[in-house]
Structure formats: structure tokens, C-alpha cells
Amino acid sequence: MKRVGVIGGGQLAWMMADAAQKLGVELVIQTPSEHDPAVSIAQEIVFAPVDDASATEILAKKCDVITFENEFVNLQALSLLAQQDVCFRPRLEALAPLLDKYHQRCYLRDLGLPVPQFFALDEAENLKSKIEYLGFPLVLKSRRHGYDGQGTFIIQDFATLEQKLTLNQSLFLLEEFVPFERELAIIAARSVEGEIVTYPVVETQQEQQVCRRVIAPAQITPNQVAEIQAIAHTLLNSLEVVGIFGIELFLGADGKILVNEIAPRTHNSGHFSLDACETSQFEQHLRAVCGLPLGNPALQCAGAVMVNLLGYENSHSDYQSQRQQIAEIPQAHLHWYGKTESRPGRKLGHVTVLLDNQNIESGSAYANSVGAAIAHTIESIWYPR
């Protein structure tokens, strides 16, 4: 597999560039706008929306295998291409149960994986009694196309819920609010041969449902790490995935782990791997989809903290002076996505700072507090007071 087609041209595709060069692979991108980050690194581009299957047919003629940068695709239309022997990795059958969040929840539950209690609104007989059973607050989620907190609402009372549901209620699912102690994530990859490798479990810190920081590795017990790795193995083997998946989880105050969401692609919680691991998640994904042996996912330092540089205003600034100050932090690696427009909450770049002090024990409370202090320094430079 020498030419990889990527549906989607955002920063996740852009970050595949170095790995593609290292592996001798060419990237052909399907993306709607000439301003999308991956346009600058692609060998060839098909300009079209990501759910345009006729454009994907053109893409297929230019490459050996097609993979996905995001999941906003039209699976039904793509299945016609799969029937004509177009090679998709991960395969479309692996994506099918995941794109609708209600179907995803059902799939995870039926696999025996731990998930919050949930139900679909379009089949909710006795809506009031079901809601009384779960109690407020509740989480209302868009079943399709929600990401970075879009389409996720914390609902405090019945009046607010009714107000939100003036739209078509079949577009949503409801689930119990989990009073978690922290949020965790794991990146896992599976090869064509069925080999699975997992990255260190990380702690993710969200604000307004958008990831602000990732601390690697998470400060959790070896048993919790083993449980999360087992969840990843069960899921990837059941779906017969080829490629990388991001799995987001809740850790309850009682030590119980629940699966929150699955991203069938490279994921924000794995960006630290670009600088902190022997094989980045982007290289690992390309290795898997090209049928190459998987690389070593281990940390090469005691730990790392990744901070997302989010837009906080509507502007066309490139934030040069803030970026310069952040880049001067020792062991900082800044990745700027080259987006031409800032708006609140938009991911414009990220910075990873490596913790390799010999005195820092990997995953310790001290490492976490050092990571938190570094994140605070970065954010105090980035965000206006």
C-alpha cells in the first residue's frame, strides 16, 4: 500500500505527513476547502465534502487504500464502492455500529462493556418515568455529528429538556449523568493480522465538553490500566478493526470504569504520542492501514502534558507572539495547524511538554502536579487575562 486516500483534510490528516514521509507513503486527501490544514501536505487532493461518495470514487482510483480522518461519512453510499473492491480501513462494517451514538451505546452494552444507563428518545414510552428513574441532571446527546462538545447538553430539569426537544427528538439519546472523578482515554491500534497495541492510558481534562489538556500517563492503578486495555482489545477484536481507535472513559469515585465514547480514528487524546512515544498514533495508523508491522507505542520519557490551543475570539490572527513564548518553554513541542480563522473553541494547535526529569516517577502524583503547573503556564500565556 503506497498511496493512502484520506477522507477529511483537517489537522488529524495534516499530522500524518511526517509519518507518511518516513514510511514512504503518499497521501491523497478528500476535503472541501483549499484552506483545510492537510491540503498543504497532500500529494494530490480531491476537493469535495467528506460525505460525497462520488468524489470518494475518484479518490479510490488514485490510491491503494482509503482511511478516515473523521466519521461524518455516508456509509450507505460508500458500501457500493466497497462492493466494487475499494479497500477501506477500517472496514465499513467496523464503522457501522459506531456512527450513531445510540447504536454505539447498544453495541458496547451488548458486548458486555460497562456503559452509563441510556435510552433513545424516539422509542421512549413513558418518557417521564424513565427520566424519573435516571434522575436529574441528565445528559442529552445528538446521535450523529457531535464532537468537541457540540451536541452534548447537561440537562438540569424537565422544562429545559422539553425546550431542547422542540427539535426532532429522534435525533437525540438520553443518558445518566456520571459524577466521574476523572476522564480517561486510551488509543489502541489493530493490524491486518489482528495484532493489537495500546498506548498509555491518559487523563483528559475538558472544559465545556472540549478537551483542554491531556496528562500522560494517567495516575491510576495497574488493575484499572489492565481493565481499560481489556476493553480496547474486546472492542477492536469484535469489530475486526484495522487502524487506530480512540476510546474515552469515565473513572467513577468508586473506582468503576465506564466507556463514554469511541472515535474510530486518530484522536486528540493521542497527540502527545507525536513527541513522547517511539511510534506516534499517526504513524501507527498508517502502519496498520498499509499492512505494515505495528510500532512500539511506549513512552520515551517519564510523562507528557498536552495542551490544546483553542480559539477564544473571532479573528484572523496567527498569535505569533504567544506561540513564540510557548515554544520557549523547556521540552515544549508546538504544533500549529495553519488554520486561517480563529473562533471560540476551535482547535488551532497544540503543545506537548515532555517530563523526563529522572526524579519524576512515571504516572506519580508529583508528575501530575508538575504537568498541571506546566499546563497552567501555557494557558496563562495563551489566553488573555
Disulfide bonds with the S-S distance in Angstrom:
none
